[in-house]
Amino acid sequence: MRNLFPILTVVIAIFVLWYAGSVALNAAWAQDKAKRAGVELTTKELVLDTMSQKKPKLPAPHQVAEEMWKTTGDMVLKGRGFSKRSLIYHTWVTLSSTLLGFVLGTALGVALAVGIVYNRTMDMSVMPWVIASQTIPILAIAPMIIVVLNAIGISGLLPKAVISMYLSFFPVVVGMVKGLRSPDHMQLDQMKTWSASPGQQFWKLRLPSSMPYFFTSMKIAMAASLVGAIVGELPTGAVAGLGARLLGGSYYGQTIQIWSALLTAAALAACLVGLIGIVQRVVLKRMGMAS
């Protein structure tokens, strides 16, 4: 119960600030409507109006919750869980490119990290380019990636996955390089006294030592991959995915739709990162490490 108290306190504070913000930002429109209608709103009427507008500047939490239920649970009950108006369908589209980009980014990151640790030329030449690659704004490079891939006949899921990979490989590279280099000289010298080959040093010492760093970097990479998938949906004029929901909401001023897509993306990221955390605890426990 003691552990829950700080969490509940933060959650309550967020909701209080959210409601206060929705009243403050939506009050001007409510007062303008009342002025044109020649009536004067009481404080209660003003507050109720700010929380029931169809296109508010900042929707109230219950409006977002209603939209999320209407496009998820209610759709499922009606047997339309995967219709194109359902958040479940759009979440699945984004999740597909997120997972593919995450797998590609993790594989690329691990491969580069191994090369950087074992090859001094790669360490001196590749690592600076890996760092420099992250200075390019993803919003600038995403349309270029999509145009180039479309020009060679590649479209659909893969271009979005490539953008996800571009964002997700970097934390894996950095984490794995740090992890593979984490064994100290005494441990490496001990392996040499046992006449261990470089391959044995890698599998028996370096790789197990890198696991805590690897899982931590994967959590960051998963969140980055989701961001990449959503960004990848924006310049394509996509009609499916959470990015498409955000884009459609911005076109038509549907702020409630925008916020429901944002919170769905946040919940999806939390679930994916939490899943990696569960795998981390299981793997490290089996390896005799504290997670």
C-alpha positions as CSV (number, residue, x, y, z in Angstrom):
1,M,0.0,0.0,0.0
2,R,2.9,2.3,0.7
3,N,4.2,1.8,-2.8
4,L,0.9,2.6,-4.3
5,F,0.4,5.9,-2.4
6,P,3.0,7.9,-4.4
7,I,1.7,6.5,-7.7
8,L,-1.9,7.4,-6.8
9,T,-0.8,10.9,-5.7
10,V,0.8,11.6,-9.0
11,V,-2.2,10.2,-11.0
12,I,-4.6,12.3,-9.0
13,A,-2.4,15.4,-9.5
14,I,-2.3,14.8,-13.2
15,F,-6.1,14.5,-13.4
16,V,-6.6,17.6,-11.3
17,L,-4.2,19.7,-13.5
18,W,-5.8,18.2,-16.7
19,Y,-9.3,19.2,-15.7
20,A,-8.2,22.6,-14.6
21,G,-6.4,23.1,-17.9
22,S,-9.4,22.0,-19.9
23,V,-11.6,24.5,-18.0
24,A,-9.0,27.3,-18.5
25,L,-8.4,26.7,-22.2
26,N,-12.1,26.0,-23.2
27,A,-13.6,28.8,-21.2
28,A,-13.1,31.5,-23.8
29,W,-15.2,29.6,-26.4
30,A,-18.0,28.9,-23.9
31,Q,-18.1,32.6,-22.9
32,D,-18.1,33.7,-26.5
33,K,-21.1,31.4,-27.3
34,A,-23.0,32.7,-24.3
35,K,-22.2,36.3,-25.2
36,R,-23.5,35.8,-28.8
37,A,-26.6,34.1,-27.4
38,G,-27.2,37.1,-25.0
39,V,-26.9,35.0,-21.8
40,E,-24.6,35.0,-18.8
41,L,-23.2,31.7,-17.6
42,T,-22.8,30.8,-13.9
43,T,-19.6,29.2,-12.8
44,K,-21.1,25.8,-12.7
45,E,-22.6,26.2,-16.2
46,L,-19.2,27.5,-17.5
47,V,-17.4,24.5,-16.1
48,L,-19.9,22.0,-17.5
49,D,-19.8,23.7,-20.9
50,T,-16.0,23.5,-21.0
51,M,-16.1,19.8,-20.4
52,S,-18.7,19.0,-23.0
53,Q,-17.6,20.8,-26.2
54,K,-17.4,18.8,-29.4
55,K,-14.1,20.3,-30.5
56,P,-12.4,21.6,-27.3
57,K,-8.9,23.0,-27.3
58,L,-8.1,20.6,-24.5
59,P,-10.6,17.7,-24.0
60,A,-11.4,16.6,-20.5
61,P,-10.2,13.2,-19.4
62,H,-13.7,11.7,-19.4
63,Q,-14.2,12.9,-23.0
64,V,-11.0,11.1,-24.1
65,A,-12.0,8.0,-22.1
66,E,-15.5,8.0,-23.8
67,E,-13.8,8.2,-27.2
68,M,-11.4,5.4,-26.4
69,W,-14.2,3.2,-25.2
70,K,-16.4,4.0,-28.2
71,T,-13.5,3.0,-30.6
72,T,-12.4,-0.1,-28.7
73,G,-14.6,-1.9,-26.2
74,D,-17.9,-0.7,-27.8
75,M,-16.6,-1.8,-31.2
76,V,-15.7,-5.2,-29.9
77,L,-19.1,-5.7,-28.3
78,K,-20.7,-4.8,-31.7
79,G,-18.4,-7.3,-33.5
80,R,-16.5,-4.6,-35.3
81,G,-13.2,-4.7,-33.3
82,F,-11.1,-4.6,-36.4
83,S,-13.1,-2.2,-38.5
84,K,-11.3,0.8,-39.9
85,R,-12.9,3.1,-37.4
86,S,-11.6,1.0,-34.4
87,L,-8.6,2.1,-32.4
88,I,-7.7,-1.6,-32.1
89,Y,-7.3,-1.9,-35.9
90,H,-5.1,1.3,-36.0
91,T,-3.1,0.1,-33.0
92,W,-2.4,-3.2,-34.7
93,V,-1.2,-1.5,-37.9
94,T,1.2,0.7,-35.9
95,L,2.3,-2.3,-33.7
96,S,3.2,-4.3,-36.8
97,S,5.6,-1.8,-38.1
98,T,6.9,-1.1,-34.6
99,L,7.8,-4.7,-33.9
100,L,9.4,-5.2,-37.3
101,G,11.4,-2.0,-36.9
102,F,12.4,-3.0,-33.4
103,V,13.6,-6.5,-34.5
104,L,15.6,-5.0,-37.4
105,G,17.0,-2.2,-35.2
106,T,18.0,-4.6,-32.4
107,A,19.7,-6.9,-34.9
108,L,21.6,-4.1,-36.5
109,G,22.5,-2.5,-33.2
110,V,23.9,-5.8,-31.8
111,A,25.9,-6.5,-35.0
112,L,27.4,-3.0,-35.0
113,A,28.2,-3.2,-31.3
114,V,30.1,-6.5,-31.7
115,G,32.0,-5.1,-34.6
116,I,32.9,-1.9,-32.7
117,V,34.1,-3.8,-29.7
118,Y,36.2,-6.4,-31.6
119,N,37.4,-4.2,-34.5
120,R,39.3,-1.0,-33.7
121,T,38.8,0.3,-37.3
122,M,35.1,0.0,-36.8
123,D,35.4,1.7,-33.4
124,M,37.2,4.6,-34.9
125,S,35.2,4.9,-38.1
126,V,31.6,3.6,-37.5
127,M,30.9,4.8,-34.0
128,P,31.2,8.6,-34.9
129,W,28.8,8.0,-37.8
130,V,26.3,6.1,-35.6
131,I,26.3,9.1,-33.2
132,A,26.0,11.6,-36.1
133,S,23.1,9.7,-37.6
134,Q,21.0,10.7,-34.6
135,T,21.5,14.4,-35.1
136,I,19.3,14.3,-38.3
137,P,15.7,15.2,-37.4
138,I,13.5,12.1,-38.1
139,L,10.8,14.4,-39.5
140,A,13.2,15.5,-42.2
141,I,14.6,12.0,-43.1
142,A,11.3,10.1,-42.9
143,P,9.8,11.4,-46.2
144,M,13.2,10.8,-48.0
145,I,13.2,7.2,-46.8
146,I,9.7,6.6,-48.0
147,V,10.2,8.3,-51.4
148,V,13.4,6.3,-52.1
149,L,11.9,3.0,-51.1
150,N,8.7,3.7,-53.1
151,A,10.9,4.5,-56.1
152,I,12.4,1.0,-56.0
153,G,9.0,-0.6,-55.5
154,I,9.0,-1.1,-51.8
155,S,5.9,0.2,-50.0
156,G,3.5,-0.6,-47.2
157,L,4.9,-1.9,-43.9
158,L,8.6,-2.0,-44.7
159,P,9.3,1.8,-45.2
160,K,7.7,2.5,-41.8
161,A,9.7,-0.3,-40.2
162,V,12.9,1.2,-41.7
163,I,12.2,4.5,-40.0
164,S,11.5,2.6,-36.7
165,M,14.8,0.8,-37.2
166,Y,16.6,4.1,-37.8
167,L,15.5,5.3,-34.4
168,S,15.8,2.1,-32.4
169,F,19.2,0.8,-33.4
170,F,21.1,3.6,-31.7
171,P,20.3,2.9,-28.1
172,V,21.1,-0.8,-28.7
173,V,24.5,0.0,-30.2
174,V,25.4,2.3,-27.3
175,G,24.1,-0.1,-24.6
176,M,25.7,-3.2,-26.1
177,V,29.1,-1.5,-26.6
178,K,29.0,-0.5,-22.9
179,G,27.8,-4.0,-21.9
180,L,30.4,-5.9,-24.0
181,R,33.1,-3.7,-22.5
182,S,31.9,-4.0,-19.0
183,P,34.1,-7.0,-17.9
184,D,37.2,-5.6,-16.2
185,H,40.8,-6.5,-17.0
186,M,41.0,-9.0,-14.2
187,Q,38.1,-11.0,-15.6
188,L,39.6,-10.9,-19.1
189,D,43.0,-11.9,-17.9
190,Q,41.4,-14.8,-16.0
191,M,39.9,-16.0,-19.2
192,K,43.2,-15.8,-21.0
193,T,44.9,-17.9,-18.2
194,W,42.3,-20.6,-19.1
195,S,43.4,-20.3,-22.7
196,A,39.9,-19.2,-23.7
197,S,39.5,-18.2,-27.4
198,P,37.9,-14.9,-28.4
199,G,34.7,-16.7,-29.1
200,Q,34.6,-18.3,-25.7
201,Q,35.4,-15.0,-24.1
202,F,32.4,-13.5,-26.0
203,W,29.9,-16.3,-25.1
204,K,31.0,-17.0,-21.6
205,L,32.0,-13.5,-20.3
206,R,31.2,-10.5,-22.5
207,L,27.7,-11.5,-23.7
208,P,26.4,-12.5,-20.2
209,S,27.9,-9.3,-18.7
210,S,26.1,-7.2,-21.3
211,M,22.6,-8.6,-20.6
212,P,21.5,-5.8,-18.1
213,Y,22.7,-3.2,-20.5
214,F,21.0,-5.0,-23.4
215,F,17.6,-5.1,-21.8
216,T,17.8,-1.5,-20.7
217,S,18.7,-0.4,-24.2
218,M,15.9,-2.5,-25.6
219,K,13.3,-0.7,-23.5
220,I,14.5,2.6,-24.9
221,A,14.7,1.1,-28.4
222,M,11.1,-0.1,-28.2
223,A,9.8,3.3,-27.3
224,A,11.9,4.9,-30.1
225,S,10.6,2.3,-32.5
226,L,7.0,3.2,-31.7
227,V,7.7,6.9,-32.3
228,G,9.4,6.0,-35.6
229,A,6.3,4.0,-36.7
230,I,4.0,6.8,-35.9
231,V,6.2,9.4,-37.6
232,G,6.5,7.1,-40.6
233,E,2.7,7.2,-41.1
234,L,2.5,11.0,-41.2
235,P,4.2,11.9,-44.5
236,T,2.6,9.0,-46.4
237,G,-1.0,10.2,-46.0
238,A,-1.7,6.8,-44.4
239,V,-5.3,5.9,-43.8
240,A,-4.4,3.4,-41.1
241,G,-2.4,3.5,-37.9
242,L,-2.2,5.7,-34.9
243,G,-0.2,8.3,-36.9
244,A,-3.1,8.4,-39.4
245,R,-5.6,8.9,-36.5
246,L,-3.4,11.8,-35.3
247,L,-3.2,13.3,-38.8
248,G,-6.9,12.9,-39.5
249,G,-7.8,14.5,-36.1
250,S,-5.5,17.5,-36.9
251,Y,-7.1,18.0,-40.3
252,Y,-10.6,18.2,-39.0
253,G,-9.9,19.7,-35.6
254,Q,-10.9,16.6,-33.7
255,T,-8.9,17.1,-30.6
256,I,-10.6,14.3,-28.7
257,Q,-9.6,11.9,-31.5
258,I,-6.0,13.2,-31.3
259,W,-5.8,12.7,-27.5
260,S,-7.3,9.3,-27.7
261,A,-4.7,8.2,-30.2
262,L,-1.9,9.8,-28.1
263,L,-3.0,8.0,-24.9
264,T,-3.4,4.7,-26.9
265,A,0.1,5.1,-28.2
266,A,1.4,5.8,-24.6
267,A,-0.5,2.7,-23.3
268,L,1.0,0.6,-26.1
269,A,4.5,1.8,-25.3
270,A,4.0,1.1,-21.6
271,C,2.8,-2.5,-22.4
272,L,5.7,-3.2,-24.7
273,V,8.3,-1.8,-22.4
274,G,6.7,-3.7,-19.5
275,L,6.8,-6.9,-21.5
276,I,10.6,-6.4,-22.0
277,G,10.9,-5.8,-18.3
278,I,9.2,-9.1,-17.5
279,V,11.5,-11.0,-19.9
280,Q,14.5,-9.1,-18.3
281,R,13.6,-10.3,-14.8
282,V,13.1,-13.9,-15.9
283,V,16.4,-14.0,-18.0
284,L,18.6,-12.3,-15.4
285,K,17.1,-14.4,-12.6
286,R,18.0,-17.6,-14.5
287,M,21.5,-16.2,-15.1
288,G,21.8,-15.6,-11.3
289,M,21.8,-11.8,-11.7
290,A,19.7,-9.2,-9.8
291,S,17.3,-7.5,-12.3
